[in-house]
Amino acid sequence: MISIPSSVRIYLSTEPTDMRKGVYTLSSLVKKVGLDVYSGHLFVFLSRKRDKAKILFWDNGGFVLYYKSLEKGTFKRPLQKENEKTVLLESDQLSMLLAGVDISRIHRPNRWRPKKT
């Protein structure tokens, strides 16, 4: 399991991405959907065939780019709403996505949250 602080958000792009793109082109895609690429949040991109994934984030004055290519199988995207450009993931969902688990079939119970006053 990847250990990611709860303050870090994980955004999965819902549109296929050309995996030849580097950090600056990917960062422009992040800005295009109205998100701050320098926030320290993770931005996940999948290829058209969904056999490759890139994760981009900003850390200590520079971009970090993780890349995973599957030899067999595909990454399974979670369900999304129509016209949604990104899907917000939790760290365990990202781990499952990268492991090839179909997270759209996983149903979580509603978590208790305190009432807003």
N, CA, C and O atoms as CSV, one atom per row, in Angstrom:
chain,resi,resn,atom,element,x,y,z
A,1,MET,N,N,0.844,-1.179,0.000
A,1,MET,CA,C,0.000,0.000,0.000
A,1,MET,C,C,0.889,1.241,0.000
A,1,MET,O,O,1.896,1.296,0.706
A,2,ILE,N,N,0.514,2.212,-0.780
A,2,ILE,CA,C,1.248,3.466,-0.852
A,2,ILE,C,C,0.817,4.339,0.324
A,2,ILE,O,O,-0.379,4.513,0.558
A,3,SER,N,N,1.773,4.885,1.060
A,3,SER,CA,C,1.452,5.739,2.194
A,3,SER,C,C,1.415,7.191,1.725
A,3,SER,O,O,2.443,7.787,1.401
A,4,ILE,N,N,0.216,7.736,1.699
A,4,ILE,CA,C,0.022,9.116,1.254
A,4,ILE,C,C,-0.742,9.851,2.344
A,4,ILE,O,O,-1.777,9.356,2.790
A,5,PRO,N,N,-0.276,11.013,2.791
A,5,PRO,CA,C,-0.997,11.758,3.815
A,5,PRO,C,C,-2.428,12.087,3.371
A,5,PRO,O,O,-2.687,12.278,2.183
A,6,SER,N,N,-3.345,12.149,4.328
A,6,SER,CA,C,-4.745,12.425,3.992
A,6,SER,C,C,-4.937,13.822,3.425
A,6,SER,O,O,-5.955,14.089,2.787
A,7,SER,N,N,-3.981,14.718,3.643
A,7,SER,CA,C,-4.089,16.073,3.092
A,7,SER,C,C,-3.800,16.118,1.594
A,7,SER,O,O,-4.135,17.094,0.923
A,8,VAL,N,N,-3.180,15.063,1.071
A,8,VAL,CA,C,-2.853,14.997,-0.362
A,8,VAL,C,C,-4.036,14.388,-1.114
A,8,VAL,O,O,-4.497,13.293,-0.790
A,9,ARG,N,N,-4.511,15.104,-2.106
A,9,ARG,CA,C,-5.601,14.598,-2.934
A,9,ARG,C,C,-5.023,13.895,-4.155
A,9,ARG,O,O,-3.921,14.196,-4.615
A,10,ILE,N,N,-5.801,12.954,-4.659
A,10,ILE,CA,C,-5.375,12.183,-5.831
A,10,ILE,C,C,-6.433,12.359,-6.905
A,10,ILE,O,O,-7.582,11.953,-6.730
A,11,TYR,N,N,-6.042,12.964,-8.017
A,11,TYR,CA,C,-6.956,13.221,-9.117
A,11,TYR,C,C,-6.622,12.301,-10.284
A,11,TYR,O,O,-5.491,12.291,-10.769
A,12,LEU,N,N,-7.599,11.539,-10.727
A,12,LEU,CA,C,-7.442,10.668,-11.886
A,12,LEU,C,C,-8.105,11.333,-13.082
A,12,LEU,O,O,-9.298,11.636,-13.044
A,13,SER,N,N,-7.345,11.560,-14.137
A,13,SER,CA,C,-7.904,12.124,-15.361
A,13,SER,C,C,-8.805,11.088,-16.025
A,13,SER,O,O,-8.433,9.921,-16.150
A,14,THR,N,N,-9.985,11.519,-16.447
A,14,THR,CA,C,-10.931,10.582,-17.062
A,14,THR,C,C,-10.707,10.432,-18.557
A,14,THR,O,O,-11.283,9.544,-19.186
A,15,GLU,N,N,-9.883,11.284,-19.124
A,15,GLU,CA,C,-9.617,11.214,-20.559
A,15,GLU,C,C,-8.288,10.502,-20.813
A,15,GLU,O,O,-7.330,10.707,-20.068
A,16,PRO,N,N,-8.218,9.673,-21.849
A,16,PRO,CA,C,-6.950,9.000,-22.168
A,16,PRO,C,C,-5.852,10.013,-22.458
A,16,PRO,O,O,-6.105,11.076,-23.027
A,17,THR,N,N,-4.634,9.671,-22.062
A,17,THR,CA,C,-3.498,10.576,-22.222
A,17,THR,C,C,-2.405,9.894,-23.024
A,17,THR,O,O,-2.120,8.712,-22.831
A,18,ASP,N,N,-1.801,10.647,-23.919
A,18,ASP,CA,C,-0.671,10.171,-24.699
A,18,ASP,C,C,0.522,10.022,-23.755
A,18,ASP,O,O,0.973,11.011,-23.176
A,19,MET,N,N,1.031,8.821,-23.593
A,19,MET,CA,C,2.104,8.558,-22.647
A,19,MET,C,C,3.463,9.091,-23.102
A,19,MET,O,O,4.446,8.968,-22.371
A,20,ARG,N,N,3.531,9.675,-24.288
A,20,ARG,CA,C,4.772,10.325,-24.715
A,20,ARG,C,C,4.919,11.695,-24.073
A,20,ARG,O,O,5.990,12.299,-24.138
A,21,LYS,N,N,3.849,12.193,-23.452
A,21,LYS,CA,C,3.882,13.524,-22.836
A,21,LYS,C,C,4.771,13.509,-21.607
A,21,LYS,O,O,4.783,12.550,-20.836
A,22,GLY,N,N,5.517,14.598,-21.442
A,22,GLY,CA,C,6.402,14.747,-20.294
A,22,GLY,C,C,5.767,15.596,-19.213
A,22,GLY,O,O,4.574,15.896,-19.260
A,23,VAL,N,N,6.577,15.980,-18.237
A,23,VAL,CA,C,6.055,16.686,-17.068
A,23,VAL,C,C,5.406,18.026,-17.415
A,23,VAL,O,O,4.390,18.387,-16.821
A,24,TYR,N,N,5.969,18.760,-18.355
A,24,TYR,CA,C,5.428,20.086,-18.644
A,24,TYR,C,C,4.117,20.017,-19.418
A,24,TYR,O,O,3.220,20.827,-19.183
A,25,THR,N,N,3.995,19.071,-20.327
A,25,THR,CA,C,2.741,18.901,-21.052
A,25,THR,C,C,1.662,18.347,-20.124
A,25,THR,O,O,0.509,18.773,-20.195
A,26,LEU,N,N,2.022,17.405,-19.259
A,26,LEU,CA,C,1.060,16.880,-18.289
A,26,LEU,C,C,0.631,17.974,-17.311
A,26,LEU,O,O,-0.543,18.058,-16.950
A,27,SER,N,N,1.578,18.812,-16.882
A,27,SER,CA,C,1.214,19.896,-15.965
A,27,SER,C,C,0.271,20.889,-16.634
A,27,SER,O,O,-0.586,21.471,-15.968
A,28,SER,N,N,0.417,21.090,-17.939
A,28,SER,CA,C,-0.517,21.982,-18.637
A,28,SER,C,C,-1.912,21.355,-18.705
A,28,SER,O,O,-2.907,22.079,-18.692
A,29,LEU,N,N,-2.002,20.018,-18.778
A,29,LEU,CA,C,-3.306,19.345,-18.742
A,29,LEU,C,C,-3.970,19.534,-17.386
A,29,LEU,O,O,-5.187,19.701,-17.301
A,30,VAL,N,N,-3.169,19.508,-16.330
A,30,VAL,CA,C,-3.699,19.735,-14.981
A,30,VAL,C,C,-4.259,21.153,-14.876
A,30,VAL,O,O,-5.360,21.357,-14.363
A,31,LYS,N,N,-3.500,22.122,-15.361
A,31,LYS,CA,C,-3.950,23.522,-15.318
A,31,LYS,C,C,-5.204,23.721,-16.161
A,31,LYS,O,O,-6.068,24.527,-15.816
A,32,LYS,N,N,-5.299,22.990,-17.258
A,32,LYS,CA,C,-6.443,23.117,-18.174
A,32,LYS,C,C,-7.769,22.746,-17.495
A,32,LYS,O,O,-8.813,23.303,-17.834
A,33,VAL,N,N,-7.732,21.811,-16.544
A,33,VAL,CA,C,-8.961,21.431,-15.830
A,33,VAL,C,C,-9.161,22.272,-14.568
A,33,VAL,O,O,-10.072,22.005,-13.784
A,34,GLY,N,N,-8.316,23.284,-14.369
A,34,GLY,CA,C,-8.497,24.224,-13.271
A,34,GLY,C,C,-7.887,23.808,-11.940
A,34,GLY,O,O,-8.302,24.305,-10.893
A,35,LEU,N,N,-6.912,22.907,-11.959
A,35,LEU,CA,C,-6.268,22.470,-10.726
A,35,LEU,C,C,-4.859,23.054,-10.627
A,35,LEU,O,O,-4.248,23.411,-11.634
A,36,ASP,N,N,-4.358,23.144,-9.402
A,36,ASP,CA,C,-3.035,23.708,-9.153
A,36,ASP,C,C,-1.989,22.606,-9.174
A,36,ASP,O,O,-1.937,21.774,-8.268
A,37,VAL,N,N,-1.170,22.600,-10.189
A,37,VAL,CA,C,-0.161,21.559,-10.370
A,37,VAL,C,C,0.936,21.630,-9.302
A,37,VAL,O,O,1.632,20.641,-9.073
A,38,TYR,N,N,1.100,22.783,-8.647
A,38,TYR,CA,C,2.137,22.970,-7.635
A,38,TYR,C,C,1.634,22.710,-6.218
A,38,TYR,O,O,2.328,23.028,-5.252
A,39,SER,N,N,0.453,22.144,-6.081
A,39,SER,CA,C,-0.182,21.934,-4.777
A,39,SER,C,C,0.402,20.768,-3.983
A,39,SER,O,O,0.196,20.689,-2.772
A,40,GLY,N,N,1.116,19.875,-4.632
A,40,GLY,CA,C,1.611,18.669,-3.968
A,40,GLY,C,C,0.650,17.504,-4.088
A,40,GLY,O,O,0.943,16.405,-3.616
A,41,HIS,N,N,-0.505,17.733,-4.721
A,41,HIS,CA,C,-1.463,16.658,-4.947
A,41,HIS,C,C,-0.960,15.764,-6.080
A,41,HIS,O,O,-0.101,16.169,-6.863
A,42,LEU,N,N,-1.498,14.551,-6.163
A,42,LEU,CA,C,-1.113,13.603,-7.205
A,42,LEU,C,C,-2.093,13.673,-8.368
A,42,LEU,O,O,-3.304,13.757,-8.166
A,43,PHE,N,N,-1.564,13.639,-9.578
A,43,PHE,CA,C,-2.376,13.678,-10.788
A,43,PHE,C,C,-2.059,12.428,-11.602
A,43,PHE,O,O,-0.927,12.233,-12.046
A,44,VAL,N,N,-3.072,11.586,-11.792
A,44,VAL,CA,C,-2.895,10.275,-12.420
A,44,VAL,C,C,-3.462,10.309,-13.833
A,44,VAL,O,O,-4.572,10.792,-14.058
A,45,PHE,N,N,-2.690,9.793,-14.777
A,45,PHE,CA,C,-3.091,9.745,-16.180
A,45,PHE,C,C,-2.964,8.313,-16.682
A,45,PHE,O,O,-1.996,7.621,-16.365
A,46,LEU,N,N,-3.943,7.872,-17.463
A,46,LEU,CA,C,-3.906,6.532,-18.062
A,46,LEU,C,C,-3.857,6.645,-19.575
A,46,LEU,O,O,-4.401,7.584,-20.156
A,47,SER,N,N,-3.206,5.688,-20.206
A,47,SER,CA,C,-3.129,5.674,-21.670
A,47,SER,C,C,-4.467,5.236,-22.263
A,47,SER,O,O,-5.354,4.764,-21.552
A,48,ARG,N,N,-4.591,5.401,-23.564
A,48,ARG,CA,C,-5.827,5.031,-24.264
A,48,ARG,C,C,-6.152,3.556,-24.053
A,48,ARG,O,O,-7.307,3.196,-23.826
A,49,LYS,N,N,-5.130,2.702,-24.129
A,49,LYS,CA,C,-5.338,1.263,-23.931
A,49,LYS,C,C,-5.424,0.898,-22.450
A,49,LYS,O,O,-5.729,-0.245,-22.111
A,50,ARG,N,N,-5.159,1.855,-21.570
A,50,ARG,CA,C,-5.150,1.690,-20.112
A,50,ARG,C,C,-4.148,0.631,-19.643
A,50,ARG,O,O,-4.362,-0.044,-18.635
A,51,ASP,N,N,-3.053,0.502,-20.394
A,51,ASP,CA,C,-2.001,-0.412,-19.976
A,51,ASP,C,C,-0.783,0.336,-19.435
A,51,ASP,O,O,0.204,-0.274,-19.024
A,52,LYS,N,N,-0.870,1.665,-19.441
A,52,LYS,CA,C,0.206,2.509,-18.926
A,52,LYS,C,C,-0.397,3.597,-18.043
A,52,LYS,O,O,-1.498,4.086,-18.296
A,53,ALA,N,N,0.345,3.964,-17.006
A,53,ALA,CA,C,-0.105,5.012,-16.091
A,53,ALA,C,C,1.063,5.917,-15.735
A,53,ALA,O,O,2.199,5.462,-15.595
A,54,LYS,N,N,0.770,7.205,-15.590
A,54,LYS,CA,C,1.752,8.170,-15.109
A,54,LYS,C,C,1.122,8.934,-13.955
A,54,LYS,O,O,-0.057,9.284,-13.990
A,55,ILE,N,N,1.937,9.185,-12.929
A,55,ILE,CA,C,1.502,9.969,-11.779
A,55,ILE,C,C,2.453,11.150,-11.654
A,55,ILE,O,O,3.666,10.974,-11.543
A,56,LEU,N,N,1.895,12.348,-11.674
A,56,LEU,CA,C,2.678,13.581,-11.628
A,56,LEU,C,C,2.400,14.319,-10.322
A,56,LEU,O,O,1.248,14.441,-9.906
A,57,PHE,N,N,3.457,14.809,-9.680
A,57,PHE,CA,C,3.270,15.718,-8.553
A,57,PHE,C,C,4.492,16.603,-8.378
A,57,PHE,O,O,5.574,16.303,-8.882
A,58,TRP,N,N,4.301,17.696,-7.657
A,58,TRP,CA,C,5.347,18.671,-7.396
A,58,TRP,C,C,5.914,18.410,-6.008
A,58,TRP,O,O,5.159,18.269,-5.046
A,59,ASP,N,N,7.251,18.343,-5.896
A,59,ASP,CA,C,7.880,18.073,-4.606
A,59,ASP,C,C,9.215,18.788,-4.506
A,59,ASP,O,O,10.083,18.612,-5.361
A,60,ASN,N,N,9.383,19.590,-3.473
A,60,ASN,CA,C,10.661,20.255,-3.176
A,60,ASN,C,C,11.319,20.912,-4.381
A,60,ASN,O,O,12.491,20.666,-4.665
A,61,GLY,N,N,10.572,21.741,-5.083
A,61,GLY,CA,C,11.144,22.519,-6.165
A,61,GLY,C,C,11.254,21.819,-7.500
A,61,GLY,O,O,11.928,22.323,-8.399
A,62,GLY,N,N,10.614,20.674,-7.658
A,62,GLY,CA,C,10.680,19.981,-8.937
A,62,GLY,C,C,9.545,18.985,-9.109
A,62,GLY,O,O,8.920,18.555,-8.140
A,63,PHE,N,N,9.292,18.627,-10.362
A,63,PHE,CA,C,8.249,17.653,-10.662
A,63,PHE,C,C,8.784,16.236,-10.468
A,63,PHE,O,O,9.952,15.952,-10.732
A,64,VAL,N,N,7.901,15.360,-10.001
A,64,VAL,CA,C,8.193,13.929,-9.895
A,64,VAL,C,C,7.199,13.220,-10.798
A,64,VAL,O,O,6.007,13.528,-10.777
A,65,LEU,N,N,7.680,12.277,-11.588
A,65,LEU,CA,C,6.820,11.547,-12.511
A,65,LEU,C,C,7.047,10.051,-12.318
A,65,LEU,O,O,8.137,9.534,-12.560
A,66,TYR,N,N,5.989,9.367,-11.875
A,66,TYR,CA,C,6.021,7.905,-11.758
A,66,TYR,C,C,5.378,7.327,-13.006
A,66,TYR,O,O,4.432,7.897,-13.549
A,67,TYR,N,N,5.895,6.196,-13.455
A,67,TYR,CA,C,5.401,5.563,-14.668
A,67,TYR,C,C,5.279,4.063,-14.432
A,67,TYR,O,O,6.200,3.431,-13.916
A,68,LYS,N,N,4.139,3.500,-14.814
A,68,LYS,CA,C,3.963,2.059,-14.726
A,68,LYS,C,C,3.383,1.570,-16.034
A,68,LYS,O,O,2.420,2.134,-16.554
A,69,SER,N,N,3.982,0.510,-16.564
A,69,SER,CA,C,3.520,-0.104,-17.798
A,69,SER,C,C,3.206,-1.571,-17.517
A,69,SER,O,O,4.070,-2.309,-17.044
A,70,LEU,N,N,1.993,-1.993,-17.799
A,70,LEU,CA,C,1.596,-3.378,-17.580
A,70,LEU,C,C,2.009,-4.234,-18.763
A,70,LEU,O,O,1.821,-3.844,-19.916
A,71,GLU,N,N,2.560,-5.379,-18.484
A,71,GLU,CA,C,2.918,-6.325,-19.539
A,71,GLU,C,C,1.677,-7.056,-20.040
A,71,GLU,O,O,1.611,-7.455,-21.203
A,72,LYS,N,N,0.690,-7.230,-19.153
A,72,LYS,CA,C,-0.538,-7.921,-19.509
A,72,LYS,C,C,-1.672,-7.329,-18.680
A,72,LYS,O,O,-1.485,-7.037,-17.498
A,73,GLY,N,N,-2.850,-7.150,-19.286
A,73,GLY,CA,C,-4.000,-6.614,-18.568
A,73,GLY,C,C,-4.112,-5.107,-18.699
A,73,GLY,O,O,-3.337,-4.469,-19.412
A,74,THR,N,N,-5.091,-4.551,-18.000
A,74,THR,CA,C,-5.344,-3.105,-18.068
A,74,THR,C,C,-5.677,-2.566,-16.685
A,74,THR,O,O,-6.081,-3.302,-15.785
A,75,PHE,N,N,-5.493,-1.259,-16.548
A,75,PHE,CA,C,-5.942,-0.565,-15.347
A,75,PHE,C,C,-7.446,-0.351,-15.486
A,75,PHE,O,O,-7.927,0.001,-16.563
A,76,LYS,N,N,-8.184,-0.562,-14.406
A,76,LYS,CA,C,-9.643,-0.406,-14.429
A,76,LYS,C,C,-10.014,0.937,-13.822
A,76,LYS,O,O,-9.747,1.193,-12.648
A,77,ARG,N,N,-10.627,1.788,-14.624
A,77,ARG,CA,C,-11.061,3.095,-14.133
A,77,ARG,C,C,-12.289,2.968,-13.239
A,77,ARG,O,O,-13.130,2.097,-13.461
A,78,PRO,N,N,-12.398,3.830,-12.229
A,78,PRO,CA,C,-13.617,3.833,-11.422
A,78,PRO,C,C,-14.768,4.456,-12.221
A,78,PRO,O,O,-14.551,5.113,-13.239
A,79,LEU,N,N,-15.974,4.237,-11.744
A,79,LEU,CA,C,-17.126,4.860,-12.395
A,79,LEU,C,C,-17.019,6.363,-12.260
A,79,LEU,O,O,-16.490,6.878,-11.275
A,80,GLN,N,N,-17.525,7.057,-13.259
A,80,GLN,CA,C,-17.454,8.516,-13.247
A,80,GLN,C,C,-18.774,9.097,-13.713
A,80,GLN,O,O,-19.571,8.436,-14.378
A,81,LYS,N,N,-18.983,10.355,-13.344
A,81,LYS,CA,C,-20.175,11.054,-13.789
A,81,LYS,C,C,-19.930,11.600,-15.186
A,81,LYS,O,O,-18.788,11.810,-15.593
A,82,GLU,N,N,-21.010,11.826,-15.911
A,82,GLU,CA,C,-20.905,12.342,-17.267
A,82,GLU,C,C,-20.243,13.723,-17.266
A,82,GLU,O,O,-20.516,14.540,-16.387
A,83,ASN,N,N,-19.385,13.982,-18.233
A,83,ASN,CA,C,-18.664,15.252,-18.410
A,83,ASN,C,C,-17.706,15.567,-17.265
A,83,ASN,O,O,-17.314,16.722,-17.097
A,84,GLU,N,N,-17.326,14.578,-16.484
A,84,GLU,CA,C,-16.391,14.771,-15.387
A,84,GLU,C,C,-14.972,14.633,-15.940
A,84,GLU,O,O,-14.651,13.628,-16.574
A,85,LYS,N,N,-14.127,15.629,-15.705
A,85,LYS,CA,C,-12.753,15.619,-16.232
A,85,LYS,C,C,-11.785,14.864,-15.324
A,85,LYS,O,O,-10.793,14.306,-15.795
A,86,THR,N,N,-12.077,14.848,-14.013
A,86,THR,CA,C,-11.231,14.132,-13.063
A,86,THR,C,C,-12.103,13.399,-12.053
A,86,THR,O,O,-13.242,13.786,-11.792
A,87,VAL,N,N,-11.543,12.333,-11.491
A,87,VAL,CA,C,-12.190,11.583,-10.418
A,87,VAL,C,C,-11.261,11.648,-9.215
A,87,VAL,O,O,-10.059,11.414,-9.343
A,88,LEU,N,N,-11.807,11.962,-8.059
A,88,LEU,CA,C,-11.026,12.025,-6.837
A,88,LEU,C,C,-10.896,10.618,-6.251
A,88,LEU,O,O,-11.896,9.935,-6.026
A,89,LEU,N,N,-9.664,10.196,-6.008
A,89,LEU,CA,C,-9.392,8.870,-5.449
A,89,LEU,C,C,-8.834,8.995,-4.041
A,89,LEU,O,O,-8.293,10.035,-3.664
A,90,GLU,N,N,-8.971,7.926,-3.268
A,90,GLU,CA,C,-8.294,7.825,-1.979
A,90,GLU,C,C,-7.033,6.991,-2.201
A,90,GLU,O,O,-6.909,6.307,-3.217
A,91,SER,N,N,-6.098,7.049,-1.251
A,91,SER,CA,C,-4.810,6.372,-1.446
A,91,SER,C,C,-4.959,4.869,-1.642
A,91,SER,O,O,-4.231,4.276,-2.438
A,92,ASP,N,N,-5.885,4.249,-0.932
A,92,ASP,CA,C,-6.056,2.807,-1.110
A,92,ASP,C,C,-6.646,2.484,-2.479
A,92,ASP,O,O,-6.355,1.433,-3.050
A,93,GLN,N,N,-7.479,3.389,-3.008
A,93,GLN,CA,C,-8.021,3.189,-4.353
A,93,GLN,C,C,-6.913,3.290,-5.398
A,93,GLN,O,O,-6.908,2.542,-6.375
A,94,LEU,N,N,-5.976,4.212,-5.194
A,94,LEU,CA,C,-4.841,4.325,-6.115
A,94,LEU,C,C,-4.009,3.048,-6.084
A,94,LEU,O,O,-3.600,2.548,-7.132
A,95,SER,N,N,-3.758,2.524,-4.900
A,95,SER,CA,C,-2.996,1.276,-4.781
A,95,SER,C,C,-3.692,0.138,-5.510
A,95,SER,O,O,-3.054,-0.649,-6.210
A,96,MET,N,N,-5.012,0.058,-5.337
A,96,MET,CA,C,-5.763,-1.001,-6.008
A,96,MET,C,C,-5.770,-0.795,-7.521
A,96,MET,O,O,-5.648,-1.756,-8.281
A,97,LEU,N,N,-5.911,0.455,-7.956
A,97,LEU,CA,C,-5.889,0.769,-9.388
A,97,LEU,C,C,-4.574,0.299,-9.996
A,97,LEU,O,O,-4.568,-0.357,-11.038
A,98,LEU,N,N,-3.455,0.635,-9.345
A,98,LEU,CA,C,-2.143,0.262,-9.860
A,98,LEU,C,C,-1.897,-1.242,-9.781
A,98,LEU,O,O,-1.053,-1.774,-10.502
A,99,ALA,N,N,-2.632,-1.926,-8.906
A,99,ALA,CA,C,-2.525,-3.389,-8.795
A,99,ALA,C,C,-3.450,-4.105,-9.771
A,99,ALA,O,O,-3.418,-5.331,-9.870
A,100,GLY,N,N,-4.276,-3.346,-10.492
A,100,GLY,CA,C,-5.165,-3.948,-11.472
A,100,GLY,C,C,-6.538,-4.319,-10.947
A,100,GLY,O,O,-7.303,-4.981,-11.649
A,101,VAL,N,N,-6.869,-3.912,-9.737
A,101,VAL,CA,C,-8.178,-4.210,-9.158
A,101,VAL,C,C,-9.221,-3.278,-9.770
A,101,VAL,O,O,-8.976,-2.082,-9.935
A,102,ASP,N,N,-10.390,-3.835,-10.106
A,102,ASP,CA,C,-11.489,-3.042,-10.661
A,102,ASP,C,C,-12.184,-2.323,-9.513
A,102,ASP,O,O,-13.067,-2.890,-8.870
A,103,ILE,N,N,-11.794,-1.081,-9.253
A,103,ILE,CA,C,-12.333,-0.354,-8.102
A,103,ILE,C,C,-13.765,0.131,-8.321
A,103,ILE,O,O,-14.409,0.587,-7.376
A,104,SER,N,N,-14.270,0.040,-9.546
A,104,SER,CA,C,-15.664,0.419,-9.774
A,104,SER,C,C,-16.620,-0.602,-9.170
A,104,SER,O,O,-17.792,-0.297,-8.950
A,105,ARG,N,N,-16.130,-1.816,-8.897
A,105,ARG,CA,C,-16.971,-2.878,-8.328
A,105,ARG,C,C,-16.905,-2.932,-6.804
A,105,ARG,O,O,-17.613,-3.716,-6.174
A,106,ILE,N,N,-16.059,-2.102,-6.222
A,106,ILE,CA,C,-15.917,-2.108,-4.771
A,106,ILE,C,C,-16.873,-1.079,-4.178
A,106,ILE,O,O,-16.872,0.086,-4.573
A,107,HIS,N,N,-17.684,-1.523,-3.230
A,107,HIS,CA,C,-18.644,-0.626,-2.576
A,107,HIS,C,C,-18.269,-0.497,-1.107
A,107,HIS,O,O,-18.157,-1.485,-0.382
A,108,ARG,N,N,-18.082,0.730,-0.699
A,108,ARG,CA,C,-17.716,0.994,0.686
A,108,ARG,C,C,-18.951,1.405,1.479
A,108,ARG,O,O,-19.872,2.018,0.937
A,109,PRO,N,N,-18.962,1.068,2.747
A,109,PRO,CA,C,-20.057,1.573,3.577
A,109,PRO,C,C,-19.862,3.077,3.807
A,109,PRO,O,O,-18.742,3.583,3.750
A,110,ASN,N,N,-20.944,3.766,4.063
A,110,ASN,CA,C,-20.840,5.193,4.361
A,110,ASN,C,C,-20.097,5.383,5.670
A,110,ASN,O,O,-20.364,4.693,6.654
A,111,ARG,N,N,-19.182,6.304,5.675
A,111,ARG,CA,C,-18.410,6.592,6.878
A,111,ARG,C,C,-19.153,7.605,7.736
A,111,ARG,O,O,-19.860,8.478,7.233
A,112,TRP,N,N,-18.973,7.463,9.049
A,112,TRP,CA,C,-19.561,8.424,9.968
A,112,TRP,C,C,-18.747,9.703,9.936
A,112,TRP,O,O,-17.517,9.668,9.968
A,113,ARG,N,N,-19.423,10.809,9.874
A,113,ARG,CA,C,-18.765,12.107,9.941
A,113,ARG,C,C,-19.551,12.981,10.909
A,113,ARG,O,O,-20.779,12.920,10.949
A,114,PRO,N,N,-18.855,13.781,11.677
A,114,PRO,CA,C,-19.567,14.649,12.626
A,114,PRO,C,C,-20.404,15.681,11.880
A,114,PRO,O,O,-20.066,16.100,10.773
A,115,LYS,N,N,-21.508,16.079,12.518
A,115,LYS,CA,C,-22.371,17.083,11.919
A,115,LYS,C,C,-21.675,18.431,11.919
A,115,LYS,O,O,-20.967,18.782,12.863
A,116,LYS,N,N,-21.884,19.171,10.859
A,116,LYS,CA,C,-21.335,20.525,10.794
A,116,LYS,C,C,-22.206,21.438,11.642
A,116,LYS,O,O,-23.434,21.399,11.567
A,117,THR,N,N,-21.552,22.256,12.446
A,117,THR,CA,C,-22.320,23.176,13.302
A,117,THR,C,C,-22.176,24.592,12.855
A,117,THR,O,O,-22.755,25.493,13.463
